Structures are given as structure tokens and as C-alpha cells.
Amino acid sequence: MPQIVQFTGPRHVELVETPAVALTPGTVRVATWYSGISAGTELTAYRGTNPYLTSTWDAERRLFVPGEPSFGYPVQGWGYSEVGQVVEVADDVTAPAVGDVVHGIWGHRSDAVLPAAALSWRVLPARTDPVVGTFARVGAIALNAVLAADVRLGEQVAVFGQGVIGLLATRLATLSGARVVAVDAQPVRLAVAERLGAAATVDARVEGGAGARVRELTGGGADSAVELSGAPAALHEAIRSVVVEGLVAASGFYQGGADHLRLGEEFHHNRVRLVASQISGVPVGLGGRWDQARLVRTVLAEMVAGRVDARALVTDVVAAADVAAAFRRLDRGDPAVLQTLLRFDAAPAADPSTDDAGTGER
């Protein structure tokens, strides 16, 4: 029987059997090899803090409103960083072909029946490490944030939050020609940021606040900042870090209230521009030229060329059956954990090694 990851309640997740899905015209079956866990978005479902679990999303009005939650437990189908192999195609499908390794979004499940048209451009080049495919979506999120911050050659950019997406943003901003100041509360993550090209690092716990320290390191303030931790206090420091009329791209998934965000201070007096970056759309002004597919293609090209070493961010490869242990570790906030991958039974016998990181679980 196929299997799927299911959140059955707050802090309760398991791998359960799910009915098999038959092929229909225009579809292919993909056997999942690896699926990346999003430590930001998915922990909101694990912890029960996601707004869809507590209120109604009115899609027409684009508002969260009181009422019956948009969805409730059990929750299935989460996960947006999958890679696997095409094992069956409908009679009318010419591409992708059986044997192709593809990446996409189909959730933490052992296999999926998907439209062939959605995967025809998602075939990984031959001899590409399949793990790279699990970074397509998170890489696109990082690039979207960098574009939202209007990063340019020669500018100084502060990136707050050095989780996986923050580290990718640090690398992509560096490749764009910016001098990056990386901010995080965990020294181990700041060390990774330096290896990815950060010109300077700041401990988020520094006396006087990270924003003030960034201003010192940049000679008066960063041109722009990207906030990816999802912490309101970090967003406040990002606002403090930029020059007058500087730009802050708020790219984290902020939960609950924002007691530490004080908009009457630097935001007001420095006339800071604050924009939201969310992967459902590209920055205003780029819509005629950029879309999600271009974001994905651009990031993957950098990874395949070796200019972005996504493989170095994998710290944990966990059998899908051990998904509960993986989420417990993420929930504890272990700073040594960056990207956790779920390994399904169809994966090749040779797993990605995590020995160098020394934190992998099997």
C-alpha cells in the first residue's frame, strides 16, 4: 500500500497507508525517493499554530475570518520538496518517460500520480545528485526574497535567519554581487553562512540589538534586508538595520502576535519600506518577466553548475517511517539540524552521506 505522512494532532505525526491512485490520461506515477521537510511551514501544522487550523481563509475576499477552520486534523499531503523516479506513464504521455528522475511538489508520500505536463520541465539532468531536486522549492523561495529586496551589485544586504532558506538567500545575494551580513542566534549556522560567502556575521543576541550591529558593520546601515526567521523581534531588528528609505523583505512565516515589532520607532522615523515576499507571487514589477517556473529553473541551474552547494545543507536523512522522530528534533530547535530529508523505500541504495555534518539520523 502507498504511504503518506499525516499530522493527526498537535505534535503527533506518523506515516500511514493511503489508497492507491490509478493512472488517468495525461498522468504519470512517480515513486518518491526523498522529500524535504520545511522546518518553518510544516512546524506550524505540527504545532497547531497554522492560521488555516484556527480560522477560515476567505479566498474571494483574501481574508482570514472567524468561523470553522479551513482544515482540521488529520492533515495529509504537506510537503513541497520532493524528488523521485517516474515508474509508470499513461498511454498518451510522451514526456517525462519511465526512468526519468523528477522534482516537484506532491507531499510526503511514497508515490504520486501527477499530470505529465507539470513534470515535463522538472526532469533532473543526467548524473545530477537527486538530492538537489529537493531544494527546488526552498531555493525558489530564497530567490524570491532576494528579488523582493531588490538586491544589486555593490549593495550591502542583511539576511536575518540562517536556516536553510536563509542560507540559500545569503548565497544567492552574494552571487548577485551584494556584500551580505548574515544574522542568526546560532554560531553553527553563522559559520555555514560564512562558508557560503557572507562577508560578516552577527549574533542575533548581541547587546544593543542585531540591527544596530549591522549598521556599524555597514557604515550606517544596509541598503536592504531579508527577514527569514519568522520571528517578529527579528523583523524589528531588520527594520532597524537598514538606511533611511531602505527596503526590508519580510519573507518569514510569522505566527501569532508581534509584541516585539514596534512600528513607531525606526520604521516610522527612517521611512523604511516593508514588503512581503511569499512564493505564491513574484515581486511587484517583475510579474511580466518572472514566475515560479523561472525562479525554480534559475536556482536549479545554479545548483547544477555548483555555484550553490545545496547538498552541503543536508544534515539529516531519516527513513520515512521515522518521521515522528524527525519532527521532534526539529521542534526542539536543534541548531545542528539544517535540512532534514525523508527517505522512502524506492530511494537508491546509496543514501546521501551525512557523515561530514555528524548529525545525520538513519
C-alpha positions as CSV (number, residue, x, y, z in Angstrom):
1,M,0.0,0.0,0.0
2,P,1.2,3.5,-0.7
3,Q,2.1,5.6,2.4
4,I,1.7,9.2,3.3
5,V,2.8,11.4,6.2
6,Q,-0.2,12.5,8.4
7,F,-0.5,15.1,11.2
8,T,-3.1,13.6,13.4
9,G,-3.0,16.3,16.0
10,P,-0.6,18.9,17.6
11,R,2.8,17.3,17.9
12,H,1.6,13.9,16.6
13,V,2.8,12.9,13.1
14,E,3.0,9.4,11.6
15,L,3.4,7.5,8.3
16,V,0.1,5.9,7.4
17,E,-1.2,3.8,4.5
18,T,-3.3,5.6,1.8
19,P,-5.4,4.2,-1.0
20,A,-3.6,3.6,-4.3
21,V,-4.4,6.0,-7.2
22,A,-4.9,4.8,-10.7
23,L,-3.4,6.4,-13.7
24,T,-5.7,8.5,-15.9
25,P,-4.9,10.0,-19.3
26,G,-2.2,12.6,-19.2
27,T,-0.7,11.4,-15.9
28,V,2.4,9.6,-14.7
29,R,3.3,7.7,-11.5
30,V,6.3,8.8,-9.5
31,A,7.9,6.7,-6.8
32,T,9.3,9.1,-4.2
33,W,12.9,8.9,-3.3
34,Y,13.4,11.8,-1.0
35,S,11.1,14.5,0.5
36,G,12.5,17.6,2.3
37,I,10.8,18.8,5.5
38,S,10.2,22.5,5.7
39,A,11.1,23.4,9.2
40,G,9.1,26.6,9.0
41,T,5.8,25.9,7.3
42,E,5.4,22.3,8.4
43,L,6.2,23.0,12.0
44,T,3.1,25.3,12.1
45,A,1.0,22.2,11.2
46,Y,2.9,20.0,13.7
47,R,2.5,22.6,16.5
48,G,-1.1,23.5,15.6
49,T,-0.3,27.2,15.0
50,N,-1.1,27.5,11.3
51,P,-3.9,30.0,10.7
52,Y,-5.7,27.6,8.5
53,L,-6.2,25.4,11.6
54,T,-7.8,28.2,13.7
55,S,-9.7,30.3,11.2
56,T,-11.3,30.4,7.8
57,W,-9.5,31.6,4.7
58,D,-11.9,33.5,2.5
59,A,-10.3,33.1,-0.9
60,E,-12.6,35.6,-2.6
61,R,-12.1,38.3,-0.1
62,R,-8.4,37.3,0.6
63,L,-9.0,37.5,4.4
64,F,-8.8,35.2,7.4
65,V,-12.2,35.4,9.1
66,P,-13.7,33.8,12.2
67,G,-15.5,30.6,11.7
68,E,-14.9,26.9,11.0
69,P,-11.2,26.4,10.3
70,S,-10.3,25.9,6.7
71,F,-8.9,22.4,7.6
72,G,-8.5,20.3,10.7
73,Y,-6.7,17.2,11.8
74,P,-5.9,14.8,10.4
75,V,-3.9,16.7,7.9
76,Q,-2.3,14.9,4.9
77,G,-0.4,16.0,1.9
78,W,2.0,18.5,3.4
79,G,5.5,18.7,2.0
80,Y,6.7,20.7,-1.1
81,S,10.2,19.5,-1.8
82,E,10.0,16.1,-3.4
83,V,12.2,14.1,-5.9
84,G,11.5,10.7,-7.3
85,Q,11.5,8.5,-10.4
86,V,8.8,8.1,-13.0
87,V,7.8,4.4,-12.9
88,E,4.6,4.4,-15.0
89,V,3.1,6.6,-17.6
90,A,-0.3,6.8,-19.2
91,D,-0.6,5.6,-22.9
92,D,-0.9,9.1,-24.2
93,V,2.2,10.5,-22.4
94,T,5.4,11.1,-24.2
95,A,7.3,13.0,-21.6
96,P,8.5,12.5,-19.0
97,A,9.5,8.9,-19.6
98,V,9.8,5.9,-17.3
99,G,13.1,6.1,-15.6
100,D,13.3,9.9,-15.5
101,V,14.2,11.5,-12.2
102,V,11.9,14.4,-11.5
103,H,11.4,17.0,-8.8
104,G,8.2,18.7,-7.8
105,I,5.5,19.2,-5.1
106,W,3.5,16.2,-4.2
107,G,3.8,15.9,-0.5
108,H,5.4,13.4,1.8
109,R,4.1,10.3,0.2
110,S,5.7,7.1,-1.2
111,D,4.2,7.6,-4.7
112,A,2.0,10.0,-6.5
113,V,0.0,10.2,-9.7
114,L,0.7,13.6,-11.3
115,P,-0.1,15.5,-14.5
116,A,2.7,14.8,-17.0
117,A,2.6,18.4,-18.2
118,A,3.5,19.6,-14.6
119,L,6.7,17.4,-14.6
120,S,7.9,17.6,-18.2
121,W,10.1,20.5,-17.4
122,R,11.1,19.2,-14.0
123,V,13.3,16.3,-15.2
124,L,16.8,16.5,-13.5
125,P,19.8,16.4,-15.8
126,A,21.6,13.1,-16.1
127,R,24.2,12.4,-13.3
128,T,22.7,15.2,-11.1
129,D,22.6,14.3,-7.4
130,P,18.9,13.7,-6.9
131,V,19.0,15.5,-3.5
132,V,19.4,18.7,-5.5
133,G,15.8,18.3,-6.6
134,T,14.5,18.6,-3.0
135,F,15.9,22.1,-2.9
136,A,14.0,23.5,-6.0
137,R,11.1,25.0,-4.0
138,V,13.0,26.3,-1.0
139,G,15.6,27.7,-3.4
140,A,12.8,29.5,-5.3
141,I,11.5,30.9,-2.0
142,A,15.0,32.2,-1.2
143,L,15.5,33.7,-4.6
144,N,12.0,35.3,-4.5
145,A,13.0,37.0,-1.2
146,V,16.3,38.2,-2.7
147,L,14.5,39.7,-5.7
148,A,11.9,41.3,-3.3
149,A,14.8,43.0,-1.5
150,D,15.9,44.5,-4.9
151,V,19.5,43.3,-4.3
152,R,22.0,44.9,-6.7
153,L,25.7,44.6,-7.4
154,G,27.8,46.5,-4.8
155,E,25.0,46.9,-2.3
156,Q,25.0,45.7,1.3
157,V,22.3,43.3,2.4
158,A,21.5,41.9,5.8
159,V,19.9,38.4,5.9
160,F,18.1,37.6,9.2
161,G,17.7,33.9,9.9
162,Q,20.2,31.4,8.7
163,G,18.1,28.3,8.4
164,V,18.0,26.5,5.1
165,I,16.2,29.2,3.2
166,G,18.1,32.0,4.9
167,L,21.4,30.3,4.0
168,L,20.3,29.9,0.4
169,A,19.3,33.6,0.4
170,T,22.7,34.5,1.7
171,R,24.4,32.6,-1.1
172,L,22.1,33.9,-3.8
173,A,22.5,37.5,-2.7
174,T,26.3,37.0,-2.7
175,L,26.1,35.7,-6.2
176,S,24.1,38.7,-7.2
177,G,27.0,40.9,-6.2
178,A,26.0,42.0,-2.7
179,R,28.0,42.2,0.4
180,V,26.0,40.1,2.8
181,V,25.8,40.4,6.6
182,A,24.3,37.2,8.0
183,V,22.3,37.3,11.3
184,D,21.3,34.3,13.5
185,A,21.4,33.3,17.1
186,Q,23.2,30.1,16.4
187,P,27.0,30.2,15.9
188,V,27.0,26.9,13.9
189,R,24.6,28.5,11.3
190,L,26.7,31.7,11.1
191,A,29.7,29.5,10.4
192,V,27.8,27.9,7.5
193,A,26.8,31.4,6.2
194,E,30.5,32.4,6.1
195,R,31.3,29.3,4.0
196,L,28.5,30.3,1.7
197,G,30.0,33.8,1.2
198,A,28.7,36.0,3.9
199,A,31.1,38.9,4.3
200,A,30.3,39.4,8.0
201,T,28.1,37.7,10.6
202,V,26.1,39.0,13.6
203,D,24.9,37.1,16.6
204,A,21.2,38.0,17.0
205,R,21.7,38.1,20.7
206,V,24.3,40.9,20.6
207,E,23.9,43.7,23.2
208,G,22.1,46.6,21.7
209,G,20.4,44.5,19.1
210,A,21.4,43.0,15.8
211,G,20.1,45.9,13.8
212,A,22.5,48.3,15.5
213,R,25.4,46.0,14.9
214,V,24.5,45.6,11.2
215,R,24.5,49.4,11.0
216,E,28.0,49.5,12.4
217,L,29.3,46.8,10.1
218,T,27.8,48.5,7.0
219,G,28.9,52.1,7.8
220,G,25.5,53.4,8.5
221,G,23.0,50.8,7.5
222,A,22.3,48.1,5.0
223,D,20.7,49.0,1.7
224,S,18.2,46.3,2.2
225,A,17.4,43.4,4.5
226,V,15.7,40.0,4.1
227,E,14.0,38.5,7.2
228,L,13.5,34.7,7.0
229,S,13.3,33.6,10.6
230,G,9.6,34.3,11.1
231,A,10.3,35.9,14.4
232,P,8.7,39.4,14.9
233,A,11.6,40.5,17.0
234,A,13.9,39.7,14.1
235,L,11.7,41.6,11.7
236,H,12.0,44.6,14.1
237,E,15.8,44.3,14.0
238,A,15.8,44.0,10.2
239,I,13.9,47.3,10.1
240,R,16.5,48.9,12.4
241,S,19.3,47.6,10.2
242,V,18.6,49.5,7.0
243,V,19.4,53.0,5.8
244,V,16.8,55.8,5.6
245,E,14.2,54.7,3.0
246,G,15.9,51.3,3.0
247,L,13.9,48.2,2.0
248,V,13.0,45.1,4.1
249,A,11.6,42.0,2.5
250,A,9.6,40.2,5.2
251,S,9.8,36.6,4.0
252,G,9.3,34.6,7.2
253,F,6.0,32.9,8.2
254,Y,5.1,34.9,11.3
255,Q,2.8,33.2,13.8
256,G,0.6,34.8,16.4
257,G,1.1,38.4,17.6
258,A,4.0,40.8,17.2
259,D,4.7,42.3,20.5
260,H,8.4,42.9,19.6
261,L,7.6,44.8,16.4
262,R,7.4,48.5,17.2
263,L,6.5,50.4,14.1
264,G,6.6,53.8,15.8
265,E,10.3,53.7,16.1
266,E,12.9,53.2,13.3
267,F,10.2,52.1,10.8
268,H,8.4,55.4,11.1
269,H,11.3,57.8,11.6
270,N,13.5,56.2,8.8
271,R,10.6,55.8,6.4
272,V,11.6,52.1,5.9
273,R,9.9,50.3,3.0
274,L,8.5,47.0,4.1
275,V,7.3,44.4,1.6
276,A,6.0,40.9,2.0
277,S,7.6,38.1,0.0
278,Q,5.6,34.9,-0.4
279,I,6.1,32.2,-3.0
280,S,2.6,32.4,-4.5
281,G,3.7,35.5,-6.4
282,V,6.9,37.3,-7.6
283,P,7.8,40.8,-6.5
284,V,5.7,43.7,-7.9
285,G,7.3,44.9,-11.1
286,L,8.7,41.5,-12.1
287,G,5.5,39.8,-12.9
288,G,5.8,40.3,-16.7
289,R,9.2,38.6,-16.8
290,W,9.4,36.3,-13.8
291,D,7.2,33.5,-12.5
292,Q,7.6,30.5,-10.2
293,A,8.9,28.3,-13.0
294,R,11.7,30.8,-13.8
295,L,12.5,31.0,-10.1
296,V,12.9,27.2,-10.0
297,R,14.9,27.0,-13.2
298,T,17.2,29.7,-12.1
299,V,18.0,28.2,-8.7
300,L,18.4,24.7,-10.1
301,A,20.8,26.0,-12.8
302,E,23.0,27.5,-10.1
303,M,22.9,24.2,-8.1
304,V,23.7,22.0,-11.0
305,A,26.6,24.3,-12.0
306,G,28.0,24.0,-8.5
307,R,27.6,27.7,-7.6
308,V,25.1,26.9,-4.9
309,D,26.1,23.8,-2.9
310,A,22.6,22.7,-1.6
311,R,23.9,19.2,-0.8
312,A,26.1,20.7,1.9
313,L,22.9,21.8,3.8
314,V,21.6,18.3,4.3
315,T,22.3,17.3,7.8
316,D,19.7,14.5,8.4
317,V,18.4,11.7,6.2
318,V,15.7,9.8,8.0
319,A,13.6,6.8,7.0
320,A,10.1,8.0,6.3
321,A,8.8,5.6,8.9
322,D,10.8,7.6,11.5
323,V,9.1,10.9,10.6
324,A,7.9,11.4,14.2
325,A,11.5,11.4,15.5
326,A,12.5,13.9,12.8
327,F,9.8,16.3,13.7
328,R,10.6,16.0,17.4
329,R,14.1,17.0,16.7
330,L,13.1,20.0,14.6
331,D,10.6,21.0,17.2
332,R,13.3,21.1,19.8
333,G,15.2,23.7,17.7
334,D,18.4,21.7,17.5
335,P,20.8,24.2,15.9
336,A,22.8,21.5,14.2
337,V,19.8,20.5,12.1
338,L,19.5,22.3,8.7
339,Q,17.8,20.3,6.0
340,T,16.1,17.0,7.0
341,L,15.2,14.6,4.2
342,L,12.7,11.7,4.5
343,R,14.0,8.7,2.6
344,F,11.3,6.4,1.1
345,D,11.8,2.7,0.2
346,A,12.2,3.4,-3.5
347,A,15.3,5.5,-3.0
348,P,18.6,4.2,-4.4
349,A,20.6,2.0,-2.1
350,A,23.3,4.6,-1.7
351,D,21.9,7.3,0.5
352,P,23.3,10.8,0.6
353,S,26.0,10.8,3.3
354,T,25.7,13.0,6.3
355,D,28.9,11.9,7.9
356,D,30.6,15.2,7.4
357,A,27.9,17.0,9.3
358,G,27.9,14.5,12.1
359,T,24.3,15.0,12.8
360,G,22.5,12.6,10.5
361,E,20.0,10.1,11.8
362,R,19.1,6.9,10.0
